[in-house]
Amino acid sequence: MVESKPSKYTRVPNLVDDLSLSPAAFRLYVHIKRVAGDKGKCWEGQDRLAEICKLNTKTVIRAKRELQAAGLISICNMSFIFRQQIVLADHIGN
């Protein structure tokens, strides 16, 4: 079996640009899209997201809420491991 290599590009639907998201929410969405890959799921914590996106942790929290309100992500609290799973909207239910 041949494993596929990760893509060197991240595609962002035009709709996301049309939503007039805040710069922080747009940056966070692109990063989540990048790390979520084909499975559409991101397990990075808020501190890690803040570090990678060069944002304050509180800004990450607000940006995640904005992305949820826009219907771009869903957040599942995984209480048994004290983590959140971020699922891209086009992968919800998969």
C-alpha positions in Angstrom: 0.0 0.0 0.0 1.4 3.4 -0.9 0.9 6.2 1.6 -0.1 9.6 0.3 2.2 12.5 1.2 0.7 15.5 3.0 -0.2 18.3 0.6 2.0 21.3 0.4 -1.0 23.5 -0.1 -4.1 24.3 1.9 -7.3 25.1 0.0 -9.7 27.6 1.5 -13.2 27.8 0.1 -14.1 31.1 -1.4 -17.1 31.2 1.0 -14.7 31.6 3.9 -13.2 34.8 2.4 -16.8 36.1 1.7 -17.8 35.8 5.4 -15.7 38.8 6.4 -14.2 37.0 9.3 -11.9 38.8 11.7 -8.2 38.4 10.8 -7.7 36.2 13.8 -10.6 33.9 12.9 -9.4 33.6 9.3 -5.8 32.8 10.4 -7.1 30.2 12.9 -9.4 28.6 10.2 -6.5 28.3 7.8 -4.3 26.6 10.4 -7.0 24.2 11.5 -7.7 23.4 7.8 -4.0 22.7 7.3 -3.5 20.4 10.3 -6.9 18.7 10.0 -6.0 17.3 6.6 -8.3 14.9 4.8 -9.9 13.7 8.0 -11.0 17.2 8.9 -10.1 16.9 12.6 -7.7 19.0 14.7 -6.7 18.0 18.2 -4.3 21.0 19.0 -5.0 22.7 22.3 -5.7 26.4 22.7 -2.1 27.2 23.9 -0.6 25.4 20.8 -3.1 27.1 18.5 -2.2 30.5 20.0 1.6 29.8 19.7 1.4 28.6 16.1 -1.0 31.4 14.9 0.9 34.1 16.9 -2.3 35.0 18.8 -3.2 35.5 22.4 -5.1 32.5 24.0 -8.1 34.6 24.6 -8.1 35.7 21.0 -8.0 32.0 20.0 -11.1 31.4 22.2 -13.0 34.3 20.5 -11.9 33.2 17.0 -13.1 29.6 17.7 -16.5 31.0 18.8 -16.6 33.1 15.6 -15.8 30.1 13.4 -18.5 28.1 15.2 -21.1 30.9 14.8 -20.2 31.0 11.1 -20.8 27.2 10.8 -17.2 26.5 9.8 -16.2 24.3 12.7 -17.8 22.2 15.4 -16.1 21.6 18.7 -16.5 18.4 20.6 -15.4 18.3 24.2 -13.7 15.1 25.0 -14.0 15.1 28.8 -12.4 11.7 29.3 -9.1 13.1 27.9 -9.6 16.8 28.8 -9.2 17.9 25.2 -11.3 19.4 22.5 -11.6 18.0 19.0 -12.2 20.7 16.3 -14.0 19.3 13.3 -14.3 21.3 10.0 -17.9 21.8 8.9 -17.4 19.8 5.7 -16.4 16.8 7.8 -19.1 16.9 10.5 -20.6 13.5 10.8 -17.6 11.6 9.4 
